Amino acid sequence: MAKTTKDRRPLLCFDFDGTFIDPSSPGCMDAELAGMLEHLREQGALFVINTGRSLFDAVSGINRIGLRDFPDYLVTCEREIHEPNAFRRWVDFGNWNKRCRRDHEKLFHRHRTLLQKIKDFVEGQSRAQWIAQPEEPAGIIAGSNGEMDEFCLFIDQLIRETGARQLAYERNTIYLRFSHSKYNKGSALQEIANKLKISPSKTFAIGDNYNDLTMLQEKAASMIACPGNSIPEIKEEITRRGGYVSSKACGAGVAEAIAHFFAVT
C-alpha cells in the first residue's frame, strides 16, 4: 500500500478577537506580525483565522485591517469552515458545513426539553439574556464572568445527569453558544489539516479564551501558544502542555510566539 505523503508546509491558526487583533483597536494590526506573516507566506505557510464571529462579521474584521489575501481558510461561529473561490468569495469547505448544520438541527431538536430547562434556570435566576435566533437557537449572554461560571456548573451537571454527551457549549467570557460536541475550533482545524495532509507537528495554534481550548490540544497542533492578555485558565493550560505564553498582548504577543516557534524576525 502506498504511503500518504504529508504536506511539509506549516499551518498557522489564529483566534481573532483578543489574539490576532486588539478589540480596543479593531482596525489596526500589529506591524511586526504583518511582516512575519508576509515572510511566512513567501515560504509557503498556510493561515487559518478561527473565530466565534459570524462569516459576515469575520470578513468585515479582516477587511478592516486590510488583509485582502489573508487567510487561506476561515472558521466562523467556532465550527463552520470556509475557503476562498477563484473570485475571493468565501464558500463552504467540502461538505463539512452541510454535515455540521444537519447535526446541529438534530441536536437542538433532540434536546429541546433540556435546553428549555437551562433557559428557565438562566431567566429565573438572573437577568442574563437567552439568545434564540433561527441560525443561533440557543445561547447565553451573562452579566458577569462569575455569573457565567455558575451557568456552566449548572449546565455541566445537567449534561452529566442526563447523559446528553453530544450537547456541548463554547464559552468566551460572558458569552456562551450551545453546540454539538463534534464541532468546535479544534475539530475544524483538524478537518482542514487532514484535508491538506498537514500533521499536528507542522501546525501552530494560538488563542486567548475558553473557546480556544479545543484547538490548543496535541491532536490539533503541537506548537501552541497564547498572548499575554489571555485568561489565567488558558495560560495554565498552555504552560502545562509545554507551549509558549507570550509576554505581550494580542498581535504583538502572536508575533512573539511565532518568533519562538519559527525562524522569523
ZAMARGU-4260 file (C-alpha; in steps of 0.2 Angstrom, whole numbers, plus 5000, padded with zeros to 4 digits):
<rodrens>
0) 5000/5000/5000 | 5007/5017/4995 | 5011/5029/5009 | 5001/5045/5011 | 5013/5060/5008
5) 5012/5073/5021 | 5012/5091/5016 | 5028/5099/5024 | 5021/5117/5024 | 5017/5124/5041
10) 4999/5128/5045 | 4996/5143/5057 | 4979/5145/5066 | 4974/5161/5075 | 4960/5166/5086
15) 4954/5183/5080 | 4947/5195/5094 | 4959/5197/5108 | 4973/5187/5099 | 4976/5192/5081
20) 4968/5209/5084 | 4966/5220/5100 | 4947/5223/5102 | 4951/5241/5108 | 4959/5244/5091
25) 4949/5233/5079 | 4955/5242/5064 | 4974/5240/5067 | 4986/5226/5065 | 5002/5224/5074
30) 5016/5229/5061 | 5028/5216/5066 | 5015/5202/5065 | 5011/5208/5047 | 5029/5207/5042
35) 5031/5190/5049 | 5015/5183/5040 | 5021/5190/5024 | 5038/5182/5026 | 5030/5165/5031
40) 5018/5166/5016 | 5033/5168/5004 | 5039/5152/5012 | 5023/5143/5008 | 5014/5144/5025
45) 4995/5142/5026 | 4984/5153/5038 | 4968/5150/5047 | 4958/5163/5056 | 4947/5153/5069
50) 4934/5164/5077 | 4917/5164/5085 | 4911/5178/5074 | 4899/5175/5060 | 4905/5174/5042
55) 4899/5192/5039 | 4907/5199/5055 | 4923/5189/5052 | 4925/5195/5034 | 4922/5213/5039
60) 4935/5212/5053 | 4948/5205/5041 | 4944/5218/5028 | 4945/5232/5041 | 4963/5228/5044
65) 4967/5227/5026 | 4971/5208/5024 | 4963/5205/5007 | 4974/5190/5003 | 4973/5183/5021
70) 4968/5170/5027 | 4968/5154/5017 | 4954/5147/5027 | 4941/5154/5039 | 4932/5146/5053
75) 4917/5155/5059 | 4904/5153/5073 | 4918/5141/5081 | 4914/5127/5069 | 4910/5131/5051
80) 4924/5131/5038 | 4926/5142/5023 | 4938/5144/5009 | 4940/5157/4995 | 4935/5153/4977
85) 4943/5160/4962 | 4934/5177/4964 | 4940/5178/4983 | 4922/5174/4989 | 4921/5163/5004
90) 4912/5146/5001 | 4909/5130/5011 | 4924/5119/5013 | 4919/5102/5006 | 4904/5095/5014
95) 4909/5099/5032 | 4897/5114/5034 | 4882/5103/5027 | 4886/5090/5040 | 4888/5102/5054
100) 4872/5111/5051 | 4862/5095/5049 | 4869/5088/5065 | 4865/5104/5075 | 4847/5104/5069
105) 4845/5086/5075 | 4854/5091/5091 | 4844/5106/5096 | 4828/5096/5091 | 4833/5081/5102
110) 4837/5091/5117 | 4824/5105/5116 | 4817/5100/5133 | 4834/5100/5141 | 4838/5117/5133
115) 4821/5124/5139 | 4826/5119/5157 | 4843/5128/5155 | 4833/5143/5148 | 4821/5143/5163
120) 4836/5142/5175 | 4845/5157/5167 | 4830/5168/5166 | 4823/5163/5183 | 4840/5165/5192
125) 4846/5181/5184 | 4844/5195/5171 | 4855/5186/5159 | 4850/5186/5141 | 4845/5170/5132
130) 4849/5170/5114 | 4836/5162/5102 | 4838/5165/5083 | 4835/5154/5068 | 4853/5152/5065
135) 4858/5153/5083 | 4844/5144/5093 | 4852/5143/5110 | 4865/5154/5119 | 4868/5165/5134
140) 4875/5182/5137 | 4878/5183/5156 | 4880/5199/5166 | 4897/5194/5173 | 4911/5181/5172
145) 4906/5175/5189 | 4888/5173/5183 | 4893/5163/5168 | 4904/5152/5179 | 4888/5147/5189
150) 4878/5144/5172 | 4892/5132/5166 | 4892/5122/5183 | 4873/5120/5181 | 4874/5115/5163
155) 4889/5103/5166 | 4879/5095/5180 | 4863/5093/5169 | 4873/5085/5155 | 4881/5073/5167
160) 4864/5068/5174 | 4855/5066/5158 | 4869/5058/5148 | 4867/5071/5134 | 4885/5069/5129
165) 4883/5077/5112 | 4877/5093/5119 | 4892/5105/5122 | 4895/5123/5123 | 4908/5136/5118
170) 4912/5150/5130 | 4921/5167/5128 | 4920/5177/5144 | 4901/5181/5147 | 4896/5174/5130
175) 4890/5156/5128 | 4885/5146/5112 | 4877/5129/5113 | 4884/5117/5100 | 4887/5099/5095
180) 4902/5091/5104 | 4909/5085/5087 | 4911/5103/5080 | 4922/5116/5088 | 4938/5126/5084
185) 4949/5111/5087 | 4939/5098/5076 | 4938/5112/5062 | 4956/5114/5062 | 4959/5096/5062
190) 4947/5094/5047 | 4957/5107/5037 | 4974/5099/5042 | 4968/5082/5037 | 4962/5088/5020
195) 4978/5097/5017 | 4988/5082/5024 | 4997/5093/5036 | 5002/5084/5053 | 4999/5092/5070
200) 5019/5093/5071 | 5018/5106/5057 | 5003/5115/5065 | 5003/5131/5076 | 4988/5137/5085
205) 4986/5152/5097 | 4971/5159/5107 | 4966/5168/5122 | 4950/5161/5129 | 4940/5146/5134
210) 4933/5143/5117 | 4951/5141/5110 | 4955/5126/5121 | 4950/5113/5109 | 4962/5119/5096
215) 4976/5120/5109 | 4977/5102/5110 | 4991/5090/5104 | 4979/5081/5092 | 4976/5098/5083
220) 4993/5107/5085 | 5010/5103/5093 | 5015/5121/5093 | 5003/5130/5104 | 5003/5147/5112
225) 4993/5161/5120 | 4996/5180/5120 | 4999/5189/5137 | 4981/5195/5139 | 4974/5178/5139
230) 4963/5172/5154 | 4973/5163/5168 | 4965/5146/5163 | 4972/5147/5146 | 4989/5152/5152
235) 4989/5137/5164 | 4984/5125/5150 | 4997/5131/5138 | 5011/5130/5152 | 5005/5113/5157
240) 5006/5107/5139 | 5024/5115/5136 | 5018/5128/5125 | 5023/5146/5124 | 5015/5160/5134
245) 5019/5177/5127 | 5024/5192/5137 | 5015/5204/5125 | 4996/5206/5122 | 4986/5202/5106
250) 4995/5204/5090 | 5012/5208/5097 | 5010/5193/5108 | 5006/5182/5092 | 5022/5189/5084
255) 5032/5185/5099 | 5025/5167/5099 | 5029/5165/5080 | 5047/5171/5083 | 5048/5157/5096
260) 5042/5143/5085 | 5048/5149/5068 | 5065/5156/5061 | 5056/5173/5058 | 5062/5190/5064
</rodrens>
